[in-house]
Amino acid sequence: MGGSVRPLFSVAVPIGYHSGGYKGVPVDGTVEIGYEIAPGFRRRGLAGAAAIALVDRVLGHGEVTRVTAHTPAGDAACGGVLRNAGFSVEARIEDPEHGAIERWVRTRSAN
């Protein structure tokens, strides 16, 4: 990747009530997103807006064709945010540190 694009994939932006960004640079066309919303600001649509903004920005870049995110397995709120952002569960994984987690994926639409 060219140096002018690299910051797009390593940004983490705290804005008082939320933060989010990309976990590293794309590998084989895939990049992972992450975000969090402060407890006092949850249930206002901010997580969904953050997820959609992160996905739209990165899928608009020609190098990325697939975006992943991870949530605690069975977490309806987290799953709902990602489902509404166009993701679907790809796998359930046992993580030694966090227990059962789900890997969600969204791919670029074939237009």
Residue pairs with C-beta under 8 A, 6 or more apart in sequence:
1 9
1 25
1 26
1 63
5 61
5 63
6 25
8 22
8 57
8 58
8 61
9 22
9 24
9 25
9 26
9 31
9 58
10 21
10 22
10 24
10 25
11 21
11 22
12 19
12 20
12 21
13 19
13 20
13 21
16 38
17 37
17 38
17 40
17 41
17 46
18 35
18 36
18 37
18 38
18 41
18 46
18 47
18 50
19 35
19 36
20 33
20 34
20 35
20 36
20 50
20 51
20 54
21 33
21 34
21 35
21 54
22 31
22 32
22 33
22 34
22 54
22 58
23 31
23 32
23 33
23 34
24 31
24 32
25 31
26 63
26 64
29 63
29 64
29 65
29 66
30 64
30 65
30 66
30 67
30 68
31 58
31 64
31 66
31 67
31 68
32 67
32 68
32 69
32 70
33 51
33 54
33 55
33 58
33 67
33 68
33 69
34 69
34 70
35 47
35 50
35 51
35 54
37 46
37 47
37 50
47 81
48 81
48 84
48 85
51 69
51 81
51 82
51 85
51 87
52 85
54 67
55 67
55 85
55 86
55 106
58 64
58 67
59 65
59 67
59 106
59 108
64 108
65 107
65 108
66 105
66 106
66 107
66 108
67 87
67 105
67 106
67 107
68 90
68 103
68 104
68 105
69 82
69 87
69 103
69 104
70 93
70 101
70 102
70 103
70 104
71 78
71 79
71 82
71 101
71 102
71 104
72 78
72 98
72 99
72 100
72 101
72 102
73 92
73 99
73 100
73 101
73 102
74 100
74 102
79 89
79 102
79 104
82 104
82 106
85 106
86 106
87 104
87 105
87 106
88 104
88 105
88 106
89 102
89 103
89 104
90 103
90 104
90 105
91 102
91 103
92 100
92 101
92 102
92 103
93 100
93 101
93 102
93 103
94 100
94 101
95 101
